[in-house]
Amino acid sequence: MSERGPRERMVFSAAQLIRRDGVGPTGMRDVAAHAQAPRGSLQHYFPGGKEQLVNEAVAWAGRYAGNRIARFLAALPEPTPSGLFAEMVRQWTDEYETSGFAGGCPVAAATVDCAESTASTREAASAAFSTWTGSVAEALTGMGVAEERAAALATLMISSLEGAIVIARAERDVRALRTVSGELGPLLDAAVPKTVAD
């Protein structure tokens, strides 16, 4: 985090605090302290206040999730839809098994906390999910999944992952994450035409 400037550190810190605590309890002073940035810089970098900071943190999280897809693919010896989804899930099972269940997805947290009360945050969350879904769909298309099916499967993968994250946090157990990975894997791989898969 130290190589980032104060503005970038505050956006990153906001995302980290939102994923743990939600939007409501995350205060601007908390963000500045977490980012090790001067409190006075908040107004300088975020003249739109907390709403602007939250929206930028949500946008950052969407880009981060989208960019992770390429890294997950690179880690697979042979890219398959089920392998990609297993990597997406493994990121969360690894975190929960090593660090506990405190964190969730900042985009989901912002959606739950602000979708009805703050139009700009709902729009930021929608755009973040779109960025993430687009990256997954593009990866699936690259594996031979038809374009129209890839978009639908990307939505299914992200929806299943987000739901499993919520259940895992409630149960303090990774069971739901492992379940969605195991159950969706064959369905995802079946979307690759046999001629491509062979």
C-alpha positions as CSV (number, residue, x, y, z in Angstrom):
1,M,0.0,0.0,0.0
2,S,2.9,2.4,0.7
3,E,3.8,2.9,-3.0
4,R,0.3,4.4,-3.6
5,G,-0.3,8.1,-3.1
6,P,-2.6,9.4,-0.4
7,R,-5.6,9.5,-2.7
8,E,-5.2,5.9,-3.9
9,R,-4.5,4.7,-0.3
10,M,-7.8,6.3,0.8
11,V,-9.8,4.7,-2.0
12,F,-8.2,1.3,-1.2
13,S,-8.7,1.8,2.6
14,A,-12.4,2.7,2.0
15,A,-12.9,-0.5,0.0
16,Q,-11.2,-2.5,2.8
17,L,-13.3,-0.9,5.6
18,I,-16.5,-1.2,3.6
19,R,-16.0,-4.9,2.9
20,R,-15.5,-5.4,6.7
21,D,-18.0,-3.0,8.2
22,G,-20.4,-1.8,5.5
23,V,-20.9,1.8,4.3
24,G,-22.7,3.2,7.3
25,P,-20.1,2.5,10.0
26,T,-17.2,3.4,7.8
27,G,-16.3,7.0,8.6
28,M,-14.1,9.4,6.7
29,R,-11.8,9.7,9.7
30,D,-11.5,5.9,9.9
31,V,-10.5,5.8,6.2
32,A,-7.8,8.5,6.7
33,A,-6.4,6.6,9.7
34,H,-6.4,3.3,7.9
35,A,-4.7,4.9,4.9
36,Q,-2.2,6.8,7.1
37,A,-3.2,10.0,5.3
38,P,-3.7,13.4,6.8
39,R,-7.4,14.0,7.7
40,G,-7.3,17.4,5.9
41,S,-6.6,15.6,2.6
42,L,-10.0,14.0,2.6
43,Q,-11.8,17.2,1.6
44,H,-9.0,18.0,-0.9
45,Y,-9.3,14.6,-2.7
46,F,-13.0,14.0,-2.2
47,P,-14.9,17.3,-2.4
48,G,-18.0,15.2,-2.8
49,G,-17.5,13.8,0.7
50,K,-18.2,10.3,1.8
51,E,-20.5,9.5,-1.2
52,Q,-17.7,10.3,-3.6
53,L,-15.2,8.2,-1.6
54,V,-17.6,5.2,-1.4
55,N,-18.4,5.4,-5.1
56,E,-14.7,5.5,-6.0
57,A,-14.0,2.6,-3.6
58,V,-16.8,0.6,-5.3
59,A,-15.4,1.4,-8.7
60,W,-11.9,0.3,-7.6
61,A,-13.3,-3.0,-6.3
62,G,-15.0,-3.7,-9.6
63,R,-11.8,-3.1,-11.5
64,Y,-9.9,-5.2,-9.0
65,A,-12.3,-8.1,-9.3
66,G,-12.2,-7.8,-13.1
67,N,-8.4,-7.7,-13.3
68,R,-8.2,-10.8,-11.0
69,I,-9.8,-12.9,-13.7
70,A,-6.7,-12.6,-16.0
71,R,-4.5,-13.7,-13.0
72,F,-6.8,-16.6,-12.2
73,L,-6.6,-17.7,-15.9
74,A,-2.8,-17.4,-15.9
75,A,-2.6,-19.7,-12.8
76,L,-4.5,-22.5,-14.6
77,P,-2.4,-25.1,-16.6
78,E,-5.4,-25.6,-18.9
79,P,-8.1,-22.9,-18.7
80,T,-11.7,-24.3,-18.2
81,P,-14.8,-22.5,-17.0
82,S,-14.9,-24.7,-13.9
83,G,-11.3,-24.1,-13.3
84,L,-11.8,-20.3,-13.5
85,F,-14.8,-20.5,-11.1
86,A,-12.8,-22.7,-8.7
87,E,-10.1,-20.0,-8.6
88,M,-12.6,-17.3,-8.0
89,V,-14.0,-19.2,-5.1
90,R,-10.6,-20.3,-3.8
91,Q,-9.7,-16.6,-3.3
92,W,-12.4,-16.5,-0.7
93,T,-12.0,-19.9,0.9
94,D,-8.3,-19.1,1.4
95,E,-9.1,-15.8,3.0
96,Y,-11.7,-17.2,5.3
97,E,-9.6,-20.2,6.3
98,T,-6.5,-18.1,7.1
99,S,-7.9,-14.8,8.3
100,G,-11.5,-15.4,9.4
101,F,-14.8,-14.3,8.0
102,A,-14.7,-10.6,8.7
103,G,-14.6,-9.4,5.1
104,G,-17.0,-9.6,2.2
105,C,-17.3,-7.9,-1.1
106,P,-17.3,-4.1,-0.9
107,V,-19.5,-3.8,-4.0
108,A,-22.2,-6.1,-2.4
109,A,-21.9,-4.2,0.9
110,A,-22.4,-0.8,-0.8
111,T,-25.4,-2.3,-2.8
112,V,-27.0,-3.6,0.4
113,D,-26.4,-0.4,2.3
114,C,-27.0,2.3,-0.3
115,A,-28.9,1.0,-3.3
116,E,-32.2,2.6,-2.3
117,S,-30.9,5.7,-0.6
118,T,-28.0,6.9,-2.9
119,A,-28.5,6.7,-6.6
120,S,-24.9,7.4,-7.4
121,T,-23.7,4.5,-5.3
122,R,-26.2,2.2,-6.8
123,E,-25.0,3.2,-10.2
124,A,-21.3,2.8,-9.1
125,A,-22.2,-0.7,-7.8
126,S,-24.0,-1.6,-11.0
127,A,-21.0,-0.5,-13.1
128,A,-18.6,-2.4,-10.9
129,F,-20.6,-5.6,-11.3
130,S,-20.7,-4.9,-15.1
131,T,-16.9,-4.6,-15.2
132,W,-16.4,-7.8,-13.3
133,T,-19.1,-9.7,-15.3
134,G,-17.6,-8.5,-18.5
135,S,-14.1,-9.8,-17.6
136,V,-15.6,-13.2,-16.7
137,A,-17.6,-13.3,-19.9
138,E,-14.6,-12.4,-22.0
139,A,-12.6,-15.2,-20.3
140,L,-15.4,-17.7,-21.0
141,T,-15.6,-16.6,-24.7
142,G,-11.9,-17.2,-24.9
143,M,-12.5,-20.8,-23.8
144,G,-15.0,-21.3,-26.6
145,V,-18.3,-20.5,-24.8
146,A,-20.7,-18.8,-27.1
147,E,-20.8,-15.0,-26.5
148,E,-24.5,-14.8,-25.5
149,R,-24.1,-17.8,-23.2
150,A,-20.9,-16.4,-21.7
151,A,-22.6,-13.3,-20.4
152,A,-25.4,-15.3,-18.8
153,L,-22.9,-17.7,-17.2
154,A,-20.7,-14.9,-15.9
155,T,-23.8,-13.5,-14.2
156,L,-24.5,-16.9,-12.7
157,M,-20.9,-17.3,-11.5
158,I,-20.8,-14.0,-9.8
159,S,-24.3,-14.3,-8.3
160,S,-23.5,-17.7,-6.9
161,L,-20.2,-16.5,-5.6
162,E,-21.7,-13.5,-3.9
163,G,-24.5,-15.6,-2.3
164,A,-22.0,-18.1,-1.1
165,I,-19.9,-15.4,0.5
166,V,-22.9,-14.1,2.4
167,I,-23.7,-17.7,3.6
168,A,-20.1,-18.4,4.5
169,R,-19.9,-15.3,6.6
170,A,-23.2,-16.2,8.4
171,E,-22.2,-19.8,9.0
172,R,-18.5,-19.0,9.7
173,D,-17.9,-22.0,7.4
174,V,-16.7,-22.3,3.7
175,R,-19.2,-25.0,3.0
176,A,-21.4,-22.9,0.7
177,L,-18.4,-21.7,-1.3
178,R,-17.2,-25.3,-1.9
179,T,-20.7,-26.3,-2.7
180,V,-21.3,-23.7,-5.5
181,S,-17.9,-24.5,-6.9
182,G,-18.5,-28.2,-7.1
183,E,-22.1,-28.0,-8.3
184,L,-21.6,-25.3,-11.0
185,G,-18.3,-26.7,-12.4
186,P,-19.9,-29.4,-14.6
187,L,-22.6,-27.0,-15.9
188,L,-20.0,-24.4,-16.8
189,D,-17.8,-26.9,-18.6
190,A,-20.8,-28.2,-20.5
191,A,-21.0,-24.8,-22.2
192,V,-17.8,-25.4,-24.1
193,P,-18.5,-27.1,-27.4
194,K,-17.1,-30.7,-27.5
195,T,-15.0,-29.8,-30.5
196,V,-13.3,-27.0,-28.5
197,A,-12.9,-29.0,-25.4
198,D,-11.3,-32.0,-27.1
